[in-house]
Amino acid sequence: MTLNLEPNMSDPDGFYEALLKAHEGLSDKESVELNARLVLVLANQIGDPDTLAAAIEAAK
């Protein structure tokens, strides 16, 4: 499995802004929990175990 690690978002700045806004007013613990839930939602969207394993390795 080869992941696309090249920029692939139409509006990366908009995504980053939305992510920062989602964290506004949260404690450190709440921010960590939000990130964990987001990872799980995105992993569910991907679905394929090989792709998810490759993504974990790439993130290391």
C-alpha positions, 0 to 999 in steps of 0.5 A: 500500500502506497499512501499519497503523502503529497498535498491533496486538500483543496483548502488546507488552510481552511481545514486547519482553521476549522480544526483550531476553531474546534479546539477553542475553549477546550482543556488539554484533555478535551483537545486530546479527546477531540483529536482521538475522535477525529482520528477514529472518524477519519479511519472509519472513512478510510476503512481499509486495514492496509491503508490504515496500517500504512498511515500509522507507519507514515505518521511514526 
